[in-house]
Amino acid sequence: MVNACTFPPCSVSFNAQNESFRNGWTAGGGFETVLSGQWSVKVEYLFFDFGSVNVSGVVNHNTYSWTLDTDGSLVRAGINYQFGSWNGFK
């Protein structure tokens, strides 16, 4: 690992962009249940993977290259209130 900062305080920034369309896949699931009356609670999980991309940058006249994975996990939780009346599925 190369440290681009040789004497603090210093800052290093990179400007990179990739405007290509990325294909990938996602999988997940969730659960929702009634708490009481018109209140419900839910939790959801989602994993996504859009492959990897190679980027490069110059620091102090040295060129560095990285491979960035574009995958991750997303967890959502929520409390819902249902306005009006709804009989749901029976």
FENUR-V335016 format. One line per field, one symbol per residue. phi: phi as a letter, one per 30 degrees, with the letter a starting at -180 (. if undefined). psi: psi as a letter, one per 30 degrees, with the letter a starting at -180 (. if undefined). burial: I if it has 24 or more other ideal C-beta (glycine too) atoms within 12 Angstrom, else O. Layout:
phi->???
psi->???
burial->???
//
This chain:
phi->.ccdccbddbbbbbcbbbcddccabbbaaabbbddaiccbbbbbbbcbbcibbcbbacbhiccbbbccdcbabbbbbaccbcdicbdidc
psi->kkjfjfjlklkklkjkljglkklallkallkklkekcgklklkkkkkkjgalkklllkkhgkkkkljkkillkkkkklkkkjkakkfak.
burial->OOOOOOOOOOOOOOOOOOOOOOOOOOOOOOOOOOOOOOOOOOOOOOOOOOOOOOOOOOOOOOOOOOOOOOOOOOOOOOOOOOOOOOOOOO
//
